[in-house]
C-alpha cells in the first residue's frame, strides 16, 4: 500500500494468485495449500517488494510451525524391537555419591588455600556503578533496496523517453494530464522528459522535477536516487 502497488501487478510478477497474496497479508494460513507453499510464497512475495525474505520465513517458522513427532521423541528412548544390552555388576549408588562428595570437599579445600580474596569495592565505586547509565545500542541501519520501482503521473502534457539498461520502456510516449504509466522495476533507469509536468513515484515516494527549457534528464538508482544527466548522456527515443 505504501508503494501504491496493486495486488494484480504483484500477481502478474510473482505468478501467485491474488487470493493467496491476500491470505498472506491477513495471515489466513488455512486458506493456503500447506507450510511448504506458505514459505515459498512468502519468499517470492518479499523479494518482489524488496523486503528481507529470510527474516519473514524465519518468523513464520517460529510462530506457526510445530515440531514434528520425530523431534518430540526423547533422545534416550530405546528404539522399538531392540533389546537392551545386559549390564554388568552395578556399583551401589551410596558408594558413588560418597566418593563424589569427598572429592568435592578436597577440591574446595585446595581452592580456598590458593585463591586470593577479591578486593572489596569502596562505597564511592559502588555508587558510580549504580549511577552510570548503560550506553544504548544504536539500531542497525535499514537495508538499502536492491531495485527501484518507478511510476510516472502526468500533471500536464509531457513527452517521455524511459530506458532500463538496453531496454526501452517508454518510446517518446506523450502522457496527458492525469494519465499515469504502469509500474516499472529495475536496478537502474535513465529518463528524458520534455518538461517538468510529471510526478515521479520512486519506491513509493513522490518526487518532483525542476523547470527546464530544453528537457530534463535523470538517472535513477537504489543507491543514489535521482541524479541529473547532461544533454549528451540523456537517453533518446524515436517517436
Residue pairs with C-beta under 8 A, 6 or more apart in sequence:
2 204
3 49
3 149
3 203
3 204
4 151
4 201
4 204
5 49
5 149
5 183
6 183
7 18
7 21
7 22
8 18
9 182
9 183
10 16
10 21
10 45
10 48
10 49
11 17
11 18
11 21
13 48
13 185
14 21
14 44
14 45
14 48
16 41
16 44
16 45
19 31
20 31
20 32
20 41
21 41
21 45
22 28
23 29
23 31
23 32
24 32
24 38
24 41
24 42
24 45
29 38
29 64
32 38
32 41
35 64
35 65
38 60
39 57
39 60
39 61
42 53
42 56
42 57
42 60
43 53
43 56
43 57
46 52
46 53
46 56
46 57
47 53
50 145
50 146
50 147
50 149
50 203
52 143
78 84
121 129
144 222
144 223
145 203
145 222
146 187
146 222
147 185
147 186
147 187
147 222
148 185
148 186
148 187
148 188
148 189
148 202
148 203
148 220
148 221
148 222
149 183
149 184
149 185
149 201
149 202
149 203
149 204
150 162
150 183
150 184
150 185
150 186
150 189
150 200
150 201
150 202
150 220
151 180
151 181
151 182
151 183
151 184
151 200
151 201
152 160
152 162
152 170
152 175
152 180
152 181
152 198
152 199
152 200
152 201
153 178
153 179
153 180
153 181
153 198
153 199
153 201
154 175
154 176
154 177
154 178
154 179
154 180
154 197
154 198
154 199
155 177
155 197
155 198
155 199
156 177
156 195
156 197
156 198
157 174
157 175
157 176
157 177
157 197
158 174
158 175
158 193
158 194
158 195
158 197
158 198
159 172
159 173
159 174
159 193
159 194
160 170
160 172
160 173
160 174
160 175
160 181
160 191
160 192
160 193
160 194
160 198
161 168
161 170
161 171
161 172
161 191
161 192
161 193
161 234
161 235
161 236
161 237
162 168
162 169
162 170
162 181
162 184
162 189
162 190
162 191
162 192
162 235
163 169
163 189
163 190
163 191
163 235
163 237
164 184
164 186
164 187
164 188
164 189
164 190
165 186
165 188
168 237
169 184
169 189
170 181
170 237
171 237
171 238
171 239
172 237
172 238
172 239
175 181
175 198
177 197
187 221
187 222
188 219
188 220
188 221
189 218
189 219
189 220
189 221
190 217
190 218
190 219
190 220
190 229
190 233
190 234
190 235
191 200
191 217
191 218
191 219
191 220
191 235
192 215
192 216
192 217
192 229
192 234
192 235
192 236
192 237
193 209
193 215
193 216
194 215
194 216
195 211
195 212
195 215
195 216
196 208
196 209
196 210
196 211
196 212
196 216
198 209
199 206
199 207
199 208
200 206
200 207
200 208
200 209
200 218
200 220
200 226
201 207
202 220
202 225
202 226
203 222
207 226
209 216
209 218
210 216
214 231
215 231
215 234
217 228
217 229
217 230
217 231
217 233
217 234
217 235
218 226
218 227
218 228
218 229
219 226
219 227
219 228
219 229
219 233
220 226
220 227
221 227
